[in-house]
Amino acid sequence: MRQRDLSEARDAPAVHEELDEPAVHEELTALAARLAARGELPAPPCPDPVNAPMIRHWTQALGDASGAAGAWRDVAPPAMIQVWSMPGLVAQKAGSVADDPLRLLNEHGYTGVVATNCDQTYDRYVRVGERLRSTMRFGDVQGPKRTAMGEGYFVTWFQSWYDEDDRRVAEMLFRVLKFRPRRRGGGGRPSGAKPGRYPLRPAVGPDTRYFWDGVNDGELRIQSCADCGALRHPPGPMCPACHSTNRTYRKASGRGTVHSFVVHHHPPVPGRTPPYAVAVVELEEGVRIVGDIVGCEPSEVEVDMPVRVLFQHMDDELVLPRWTPADAPEPEGRDERREEPDQEPDGALRIDLTPTFVIATALATRDFTPVHHDTELARAQGSKDIFVNILTSIGLVQRYALETVPGAVLESIRVRLGVPAYTGDTLTLTGERADDRTLRVRGAVSLGDHLTATVTFKEGDAQ
Amino acid sequence: MSLSGKAAIAGIGATEFSKDSGRSELRLAAEACRAAIADAGLAPADVDGLVTFTADASAEIAVQRELGIPSLRFFSRVDYGGGAACGTVAHAAMAVATGQADAVVCYRAFNERSGHRFGQANKGGGSGSQAMEFSWHLPFGFATPAAWVAMQARRYMHEYGATSEDFGRVAVAMRRHAATNPRAWFHGRPITLEEHQASRWIVEPLRLLDCCQESDGGQAIVVTSAERARDLPHRPAVIAGAAQGTGPDQMMMFSYYSGDLASLPAMGRVGEQLWRQSGLGPDDVDTAILYDHFTPFVLVQLEELGFCGRGEAKDFLKDGGIELGGRLPVNPHGGQLGEAYIHGMNGIAEGVRQLRGTAANQVPDATNVLVTAGTGVPTSGLVLTAG
């Protein structure tokens, strides 16, 4: 299944939905209602019990060092859950609860398909030796919606896994967009973006360089007039009070209060995972500055809330001054270079997507779909090359989360899928702690965001 | 010396308002101008001036060529997005009043829905003064007009206790007006306050229904001397006041760094001049066309222009206060929330129709109309009176 970024159009404001074909829409709605009413149905069997060899293949293929360290001796990595019910290399895949609506959409010109969401919730980790069974149930059909890919319907279904006592151990939501391919191009990503490079960069000029130099040195610098002493932010070349062009700066304390703030939801902003808060901060020194707020949920931000500055590496080059509640604990590290020598300078996880990686992970997740291992077939189907499969993407989010928050126990991983991660590219995973129990993860490739994900940890287990 | 009463709007013309015009922006501009010139009872050869937005993609000389205008002797552009709208008419009126031109067409045409959409994340770039302004904001993911307005809206709510429902009443009023305006995109589609409250967040505290739609289309306005306009087919809309304005520490939608975020000083500056030039005041206005790209700034404009005191707009617009039949009907055409987003130019045309007595939702005996342009940016305004 191809992945492309849909979020741009799906979430754009002022998208006005209209029905082009009421007849299809009605048939689809009726079919969806019938399918949803059927509830849970048995899904293809899990061929093997939860077992150590498959766990080892998986951890080796994904580069999960904690596997070798014994983290997965008794329990399986939670993100492997779907692997246990994958059929393997079989001539024909068994049917899915969503086959009928997908076929109906195909027949009416909605021939394109991309996966958009894969959300897994873990009731508990499964133990080596357990036998699982799985069920599927149909979710819903939403649409028609105008998206960057073309007009389409979002089709959602669920798979659940149960233990031998019929207790659920995990559930997964899977959503695809079935769309009418657009005649025009579009929906593409700006080219030329470097992998792992934070896309929102300031222009720096002669009048502003001192500020960004300061940020790189861990200082919040406020321009002050060398003649009359007036403070000014944002800065400029001439003092509006005395017209002097002699400038210096004062190092600010980095403390202030929220004067006003917003919480961004839509439309998508490159390099950002919504929702996130941005504030006008009133500094102790009496000037204001704009920045985003990290280290708490956006819903916890309030006007007049005391905040303090943080200097965070967004990538190898860019440091941004960001804000966090004044009473928040020190986040992942004011300077990751010093505190986490094993990690990349910016805490990012970089994975070279060699053919070996793409193919080994596809097979270790028992996904034998040719677009993940057969270059010629992938190209014949319109792909640039073979690309990383979704089971691996979610596994890599787990790996990043547990490397960032060692010892945590995962409660859920919700992944929104973007552009494909082709072989030859580099996948760079970066993240941001929203709070004790939530980590937001972004996985970028040269084409843009391959995924954005939200990982939640079980209470009391996160460090 | 005053500009008041020297010039008038003699013609208005527009394309249809849609989501996908299927034609070039230049063609939309040419069609709108041609319609406006014909509406004024003039021929292209009578036109000797053109004014548009700095943001417009169609050069004055390109429009001149399409219309077959032999030559121009006045052309200018006005900057700052939708803040330019009334400014184009102000420039045209100044040219006409000083004899620099006889008949000036102001135009704005774009494919803002099917082409470049302003509501998407701004990508920044460049190295001029505006790029520097953006650089204090974009890197933090603070990248859309809705977000920039939301920052002021939050502070306004904090200071005056206004709520999302108060903003919603603006959206409900605009959609009510659009519902009975056949040229409006949302013709026949009113909304309730409950629907507003159920609409999803775009940038808190703004919901989807606080944000105006996006449109393709073109609108043109013909300005000539008040004297000449009296000899033309339609009742003139005399320009009694025309002004531009900025506020302290003005930025392009980021004027957060000094003063009061719960205000729009640039609009206050425009209002003072309009009342002084026209000799009129808020009580004399029969209907106001207030720029409504985002609902909260309709409240702030009511305050800046003196229709009510600071923080009182939420009470002013309760109980249908800005609806047809209310204390001040605002945007009888449905505004940009309801009719179309043509960067404020369609609002000027509505002001003219109200004075001619030909509007879809006619305010009885409208003789004085106030029109404003984009807010949060350097802006402009007009007072038009029936000639």
Interface residues (C-beta under 8 A of the other chain):
Chain A: E8 A12 P13 A14 H16 P190 L200 R201 P202 A203 V204 G205 D207 T208 H233 P234 H259 S260 F261 V262 V263 H264 H265 H266 P267 P268 V269 P270 G271 R272 P275 Y276 V278 V280 V287 R288 I289 V290 G291 D292 P298 V303 L318 L320 R322
Chain B: K19 R117 G119 Q120 A121 K123 G124 G125 G126 S127 A131 M132 E133 F134 S135 W136 H137 L138 P139 F140 G141 F142 A143 T144 A146 A147 A150 M151 Q152 R154 R155 H158 R200 W201 I202 V203 E204 P205 L208 C211 C212 Q213 E214 F254 Y256 Y257 S258 L261
